[in-house]
Amino acid sequence: MTEIRLLVLDIDGTIAGQTNDVSDGVKAAITAAQAQGVQVAIATGRMYRSAVRFHQAVRSPLPLLSYQGALIKDPVSGKLYRHTPLARQHTLALLAELAALEATGQLSIHLYIDDQLHVREILADTREYAERSGIAPVAVGDLAAYLQQGKIDTTKLLALSPDPQIISDLLVRFKQLYAPEELYLTQSVATFFEATHPSSNKGAAVKYLAEDLLQLKPEQVMTVGDNFNDYEMLQYAGIGVVMGDAPAGVKKIADWVAPSVEDDGVASAIKQFILK
């Protein structure tokens, strides 16, 4: 087996569970992997500012892959490696398509602009999301009107609904409307519909980090995730590990299924494939 040189970890459901923090057991396993020369990176759908503390918790020396890879930036130096926002016309089209569901209260829409969360108004689900993310949302009223005020780039669009079926239906519907070359569409949890630039997915981001920045091959990379937005990076890596409580559709592409996040599954995966 080729030696793993890069370990890329998702945050929510992978290294952070109910406590919204990295456990001591997972930290210890990551530190042990780093002591063997394995570099560790974070790849997340989270906002950059919300993910920085996890990047610090695992003591990563690498750029942080945030917003599914739409924003790649080094928290230490501040160097921006990549920012691939949504095309304006696609953001406006999505807002128009989602307007009816938003008006009836079936979902709420989050736009991420300049690493800030912009919403029409601050509803209960937005407050809950913001509290877990450790950020302050900005209420701007009509989102489409706000976007048309000037040159405003949207890094990611997120639609939240308490009804997972609504999210599933949106994914099916929009994947019929838009080709993969136009939009990257995914879900990070059952109640989140997410849209980014077509080149902004974790697989592309991990490939860029591994091959362009570190001169590594896919077989030298191990990725660990728990949901559909991890799909591409799990497929890219030489070893793709999926958490035990992941959806069946994600588990089917796993090279190995780890215990759940609450059982320190990442620590088990590191012991299985990296520690000598």
C-alpha positions in Angstrom: 0.0 0.0 0.0 1.3 3.5 -0.9 2.1 5.6 2.1 -0.4 8.3 2.9 1.2 11.8 2.9 -2.0 14.0 3.1 -5.0 13.5 5.3 -8.0 15.7 4.5 -10.9 16.0 6.9 -14.4 17.3 6.8 -15.7 19.1 9.9 -19.4 18.5 10.6 -20.3 14.9 11.2 -16.6 13.9 10.8 -14.4 15.7 13.3 -17.1 17.7 15.0 -20.3 16.1 16.4 -22.9 17.2 18.9 -20.3 19.2 21.0 -19.3 21.2 17.8 -15.6 20.7 18.8 -12.9 18.2 18.0 -12.5 15.5 20.7 -9.3 14.9 22.6 -9.1 11.4 21.1 -9.3 12.7 17.5 -6.8 15.5 18.2 -4.4 12.9 19.7 -4.7 10.7 16.6 -4.2 13.7 14.2 -1.1 14.7 16.2 0.3 11.2 16.0 -0.3 11.2 12.2 1.5 14.6 11.9 4.4 13.2 13.9 4.8 10.6 11.1 5.1 13.3 8.5 1.5 13.3 7.3 0.1 16.7 6.5 -3.5 17.4 7.6 -6.0 19.7 5.9 -9.6 20.7 6.4 -12.2 20.6 3.6 -15.6 21.9 4.6 -18.8 23.4 3.3 -18.7 25.9 6.2 -17.8 29.5 5.8 -14.1 30.3 6.0 -14.5 32.3 9.2 -16.5 29.5 10.8 -14.0 26.9 9.9 -10.8 28.6 11.0 -11.0 27.4 14.6 -11.1 23.8 13.4 -8.1 24.4 11.2 -6.3 25.7 14.3 -7.5 22.8 16.4 -5.9 20.3 14.2 -2.8 22.5 13.8 -2.9 22.4 10.0 0.0 24.2 8.2 -2.0 24.1 4.9 -4.6 26.3 3.2 -8.2 25.9 4.5 -10.6 24.6 1.9 -13.9 26.2 2.7 -17.3 26.6 1.0 -16.9 23.2 -0.7 -13.6 24.5 -2.1 -15.0 27.8 -3.5 -12.6 29.7 -1.1 -9.1 28.4 -0.5 -7.1 30.6 1.8 -4.2 30.3 4.3 -5.4 31.4 7.8 -1.8 32.0 8.9 -0.4 34.1 6.0 -3.8 35.4 4.8 -2.8 34.3 1.2 -5.8 33.7 -1.0 -5.2 30.8 -3.3 -8.6 30.5 -5.0 -12.0 32.1 -5.0 -14.6 30.9 -7.5 -18.0 32.5 -6.8 -21.3 31.7 -8.4 -22.1 33.4 -11.7 -24.5 36.3 -11.0 -27.1 35.0 -13.4 -27.2 31.6 -11.8 -27.5 33.1 -8.3 -30.4 35.3 -9.4 -32.1 32.4 -11.3 -31.9 30.2 -8.1 -33.3 32.9 -6.0 -36.2 33.3 -8.4 -36.9 29.6 -8.5 -36.8 29.3 -4.7 -38.9 32.5 -4.1 -42.2 30.6 -3.7 -41.0 28.2 -1.2 -39.3 31.0 0.8 -42.5 33.1 0.7 -44.5 30.3 2.2 -42.0 29.7 5.0 -41.0 26.2 3.7 -37.3 27.2 3.5 -34.9 30.0 4.1 -32.1 31.2 1.9 -28.5 32.0 2.9 -26.1 33.9 0.6 -22.4 34.0 1.5 -20.8 37.2 0.3 -17.3 38.4 1.4 -17.3 35.6 4.0 -20.5 37.0 5.7 -23.9 35.4 5.9 -26.6 37.5 4.2 -30.3 36.7 4.6 -33.6 38.3 3.8 -34.5 38.3 7.5 -33.2 36.5 10.6 -35.5 33.6 11.2 -35.2 30.9 13.9 -33.3 28.4 11.7 -30.8 31.2 10.7 -30.2 32.0 14.4 -29.6 28.3 15.2 -27.3 28.0 12.2 -25.4 31.2 13.1 -25.0 30.1 16.7 -23.4 26.8 15.7 -21.2 28.5 13.1 -20.2 31.3 15.5 -21.1 34.1 13.1 -23.5 37.1 13.0 -25.9 37.0 10.0 -26.7 40.2 8.1 -30.3 40.9 7.2 -30.5 42.8 3.9 -34.2 42.4 2.8 -34.8 41.3 -0.8 -31.7 39.2 -1.7 -32.0 39.6 -5.5 -32.3 43.4 -5.1 -29.3 43.4 -2.9 -27.2 41.5 -5.4 -28.2 43.9 -8.2 -26.9 47.0 -6.3 -23.3 46.5 -7.5 -20.5 44.1 -8.2 -21.4 41.5 -5.5 -20.1 38.0 -5.8 -21.8 35.1 -4.0 -19.5 32.4 -2.8 -22.3 29.9 -2.0 -26.0 29.7 -1.8 -27.6 27.6 0.8 -31.3 26.8 1.2 -32.5 25.3 4.5 -35.7 23.5 5.1 -36.9 21.5 8.1 -38.4 19.0 5.5 -35.7 16.8 4.0 -38.1 15.8 1.2 -38.2 19.5 0.0 -34.4 19.4 -0.2 -34.3 16.1 -2.1 -36.9 17.4 -4.5 -34.9 20.6 -5.1 -31.7 18.6 -5.9 -33.6 16.5 -8.4 -35.3 19.5 -10.0 -32.2 21.7 -10.2 -30.0 18.9 -11.5 -32.4 18.6 -14.4 -32.3 22.4 -15.0 -28.6 22.9 -14.8 -25.7 20.9 -16.2 -22.7 20.1 -14.0 -20.7 22.6 -16.1 -23.1 25.4 -14.9 -23.6 24.7 -11.2 -22.3 22.3 -8.5 -25.3 21.2 -6.5 -25.1 19.1 -3.3 -26.3 18.6 0.2 -24.1 18.5 3.3 -27.0 17.4 5.6 -30.5 16.2 4.8 -32.0 19.6 5.3 -29.4 21.7 3.4 -29.4 22.4 -0.4 -26.2 24.0 -1.5 -25.0 25.6 -4.8 -21.5 26.7 -5.8 -19.5 27.4 -8.9 -19.2 24.2 -11.0 -15.5 23.9 -10.3 -16.1 24.3 -6.5 -16.4 20.9 -5.0 -14.2 19.2 -2.4 -12.8 16.7 -4.9 -11.4 19.6 -7.1 -10.2 21.4 -4.1 -8.3 18.4 -2.7 -6.8 17.6 -6.1 -5.6 21.2 -6.3 -4.1 21.0 -2.8 -2.5 17.6 -3.4 -1.2 17.9 -6.9 -0.6 21.6 -7.5 0.6 22.7 -4.1 2.1 19.6 -2.6 3.1 17.6 -5.7 1.4 14.4 -4.4 -0.5 11.7 -6.2 -4.1 10.7 -5.4 -2.9 7.4 -3.9 -1.0 9.4 -1.3 -4.1 11.1 -0.1 -6.7 9.9 2.4 -10.0 11.8 2.9 -12.6 11.4 5.6 -16.2 12.6 5.3 -19.8 11.9 6.1 -22.2 13.3 3.5 -22.9 13.9 -0.2 -20.8 17.1 -0.4 -17.8 14.8 0.5 -18.5 12.5 -2.5 -16.0 13.9 -4.9 -13.1 14.0 -2.5 -13.8 10.5 -1.3 -13.7 9.3 -4.9 -10.5 11.2 -5.7 -8.4 9.9 -2.8 -6.4 6.7 -2.7 -8.3 6.0 0.5 -11.8 7.4 1.1 -13.1 6.8 4.6 -16.8 7.4 5.4 -18.2 7.8 8.9 -20.5 5.2 10.3 -23.6 7.4 10.4 -23.3 8.6 6.8 -26.1 8.1 4.3 -26.1 4.7 2.5 -25.4 6.5 -0.8 -22.1 7.8 0.5 -21.1 4.6 2.3 -21.3 2.7 -1.0 -18.2 4.5 -2.4 -16.2 4.1 0.8 -12.9 2.2 0.9 -13.6 1.8 4.7 -16.5 2.7 7.0 -15.3 4.2 10.3 -17.2 4.3 13.6 -19.5 7.4 14.0 -18.3 10.9 14.9 -19.4 10.4 18.5 -17.3 7.3 18.7 -14.2 9.1 17.4 -14.4 7.5 14.0 -11.6 9.7 12.6 -9.2 8.4 15.2 -10.0 4.8 14.3 -9.4 5.6 10.6 -6.0 7.1 11.3 -5.0 4.1 13.4 -6.2 1.8 10.6 -4.4 3.4 7.7 -1.7 5.8 8.9 -0.2 5.0 12.2 2.7 2.5 12.1 
